[in-house]
């Protein structure tokens, strides 16, 4: 469920103490996956020209294809991390962000980039589900030659998945930055809420102590004269 800049964000109806931040534990995995996709892409870009002529056409087609296969396989490994952890973090970000976050502030641009990440995750997830179905069919129909066909099918899946990996290399870091900012802000607000609650409790306890009734006067000692009477 997307949240437009003009609609109220769900977090505005929650107190700082009630915000659930369980999704924050997935942030490091997503940060590592986004960096991994970028690294796979950069590694391929650094050598791809060596397989091509001055016009950009491959002259070593075998080496060129092997390089792309390696890039796609490495990138897809990180896409799977996004499929495992991304939806929960995305839901957490959208539940915690406020309307003002979409129009101003330090993560407004990041939230803008997240508008297309749903489709990227959905399409990548569909590709993964299709792959799972292919494995089931292989188990049923090709028990003796599965390895050969599996490797080829995996290369095709990874090649199809490169587009989604490339999208996540852009939108993934935006999700990580937004999630990190919102979780830190929630922590700060929760800490401030706790501090205010403790201060209020201390003031209340001090007020109770300050309004205790005075102690009754001590009774007169035996044999002492009673005021107002003469001997």
N, C-alpha and C positions, 0 to 999 in steps of 0.2 A: 504494500500500500504506500503510494507516494504521498508526500505532503507538499502542497504548493505554498509559495511564499505568502499568499494572501489568506491561507487557512490557519486557524489556531493549531499549534503543535500540542500533542497530548501532554507533554511534560509541563505545560503551563498550569495544568490542573493538579499537579502533584507537588507535595512538599519535598524539600531537599532530602529529608530523612527517609522518604518512602521510595526514592528512585532506585530501581533494581539495576545494578551494574554487573551482573553475572557475566554478561557478554564481553566485558573488558578483557577476560583471560584469553580471548582469541586474537587480540590485537597483535601481539608479537608474531604469531604464526602468519598472519596476513602481511605484516611488514616484511618478513623474511621471504614470503612467496613473491611479493611484488618486486623485491630486489632481485630475486632469482630469475624472474622472467626478463628483467632488464639486462641482467648479466648475460643470459643466454643470447639475447638479441645483439648486444654489443660485441660479444665474442665472435658471432657469425659475421657481423658487419666488418670486423677488423681483418677478416681473411677472405671474404667473398670475392673481392676484386682480384685476388690472385688467381682465381679460376676463370677469369673472364678477359676478353680482349679490351682494347681501348674504347670500343663502342658499347661495352657492357654485356656482350654475348658470351656465354660459357664456352671455353676452349677445352676445359677438362670437365666434361659432363659428369663423369663418374665421381670425381672429387667434389664437384659442386652439389650433386644430389646427396652424397654422403654427409656433407656439411649441413644441408638443410634438414636432413633426417635427424641428425644429432641435435640441432637447435630445436626442432619441433618436439622431440621426445623430452628434452630437458624442460621446455616451457610447459608442456602439458602436465608434467609432474607437479608443477606449482599451481596450475589451474585447478587440479584436484584439491589442493589445500584451500583454495577459494571456495570451491563447492562444499567443502566440509565445514568451514568456519564463517564464510562471508555472509550468508543469509542472517545468521543470528546477530552479527555485529551491525549489519545494515538495519535490522529491525530495532536494535538498541539505540542506534544513532537517531533514527526517526522518532523514536519514543521520547528521547531526551532533548532533542533540539527544540527551540522555541521559534515562534514566527519571526522575531527580529533576527535570528541567526541566518535566515534565508535572504534577508535584504541588506544586512550590514554586519559588521563585526569581522573577526579574524577567520571565520570558516565559511563565509557566504559563498566564496568561489568554490570551495570543496563540495559544499552541498549542491551547488549547481551541477558539478561534474557527476554527481551520483544519480542524476535523473535517468541516465541510460544504463546504469549498471544492472538493473533488474533484468533487462532483456539479454544482456551479455551472460549473466549467470544462468538464466533459463535456457538459452540456446546451448551453452556448454553442458548443462545438466542433461539436456535431451541427447546430446552426442554421447555422453557417458552411459545413459540408459540404453541407447542403441548398441553400444559396445558390449554391455552386459548381456544383451539378448544374443549377440553374435557368439559370445563365448558358450552360451547354453546350446546353441545350434551346433557349434563345433564339437562339443562334448558328445552330442547325440549322434552326429553323422560322420565324424572324421577322427575316430579314436587313435588311428595309427599315424596320421599325417597332420595332426593338429598344429604342431609346432611351426611347420612351414607356413601354413595359412594364417596362423595367429600373428606371426611376425609381420606379414604383409598387411594384414588388416589393421594392426596396431600402427603401422606407418601411415596408413590412410587416415586413421582417426586423428593421429597427432597432427598431420598436415591440415586436416579440416579444422582442428582446434587452434591452429596458430592465430587465426583471426581473432578469436576470443581472448587468447593469451595477450595479443598485442593491445586489445582494448583494456584488459585488466592491468597492463603495465602503466596505463594512463589513469584509469579510474580507481585502481586499487590503492595507490598512495593517497589519493584524495579521501578515500574511505578511512584509511589508517589515521590520517591527520585529523579528520573530523572526530573520529571516535576517541582519539587520545585527548583532544581539547575538551570534549564534552565530559569525559570521565574525570579529568582533572578538575573541571569546574564543579562538577557534582560533589567531588571530594571536598573542595574548598567550602562549598555552601553547607555541606553536611557538618563539617568541622565548626563553621560559624554558628550553625543551628545548635550544636551541642554546647558550644561556649555560652551562647545566650541562655539556653535552658539551665545550665549550671549556675549562671549569675542570678537568674530569676529565683532559683531555688535557694541560693545563699541569702538573697535579700528577704525572701519570705521567712526563712528560719530566723534571721536577725530581727525582723519585725515581731515575730512571736515572742522572742526573748525580751524585747523592749517593752511589751505591754503586759507583763506578768503583774497580778495585783500585789499591793504592798503587804508585807508580813504584818500580822496582828500584833498589837503592843504586848509586851511581856506583863504577866500578872504582877501586882505589887508584892514585895517581900513580906513575910509574916512579921507582924508587929510594927510595920511602917505606918506613919500617920496617914489618915485618909484626907485628901484635899477637901478644904471647906469646913472641916470640923476642928474645934479647939479642944484642948484637954480639959 
